[in-house]
Amino acid sequence: MKMLMALVTIASAVALASAQTFSVPDDVALRIRLDDTLTSVDSEVGDPFSATVVDHGHYQNARVYGHIAEIDPSGKLKGHTSMMLRFDRLVMPDGRRASIQGEIVELLLA
């Protein structure tokens, strides 16, 4: 079984004021491991997913939550499917959370 890892750049979104929220600086790059299996056969637009930050440092073991924003199924001739993921929030191990936006800049199959 292959494990999907990604390098994601994060931009902090404006969050509602709360003692449990914090801000993530723009352009933070995090290496994450997808916790859920996402496939073009079983997954649907809107399905939630989570990932764990595997980098050592301040964000280690934080959880990233998001949802599938778009699935473009493969054609019979092209043979590849694309899936767009939206990153919604980052939750630190101590429970603090931040609304985020992110983009995948590199995919690794481990």
C-alpha positions, -999 to +999 in steps of 0.1 A: +000+000+000+014+034-010+013+063+014+006+098+001+027+126+014+026+162+003+044+194+008+018+221+013+022+259+015-002+275+040-017+309+041-036+319+072-072+329+068-090+353+091-104+333+120-131+343+146-116+356+178-113+329+205-089+318+231-084+286+211-075+302+178-041+314+165-026+325+132-003+306+109+022+329+091+017+331+053+039+309+031+046+282+058+055+250+041+044+218+059+051+182+050+019+163+056+008+126+055-027+120+044-047+101+071-075+090+047-074+071+014-088+093-014-097+076-047-116+086-078-137+055-074-148+059-037-144+096-030-169+123-038-168+161-040-174+175-005-159+144+013-137+155+043-101+143+048-074+148+074-037+148+073-009+148+099+021+172+098+052+150+098+078+178+099+098+182+130+094+216+147+066+238+158+037+222+138+048+185+143+018+162+148-007+190+141-037+179+120-048+195+088-085+191+078-101+198+045-124+185+019-124+174-018-133+204-039-133+189-073-128+155-090-121+154-128-124+117-138-100+102-162-110+097-198-106+064-215-078+077-236-060+100-211-061+076-182-055+100-153-078+116-128-073+149-111-086+158-076-085+192-061-082+194-023-092+224-002-074+229+032-097+244+058-081+243+092-050+233+112-054+219+147-024+219+170-019+190+194-029+213+223-062+220+206-055+255+192-069+259+157-064+282+127-084+286+096-060+281+066-058+280+029-032+259+012-019+245-020+000+213-027+034+221-041+049+186-042+035+150-040+055+121-028+045+084-028+061+066+000 
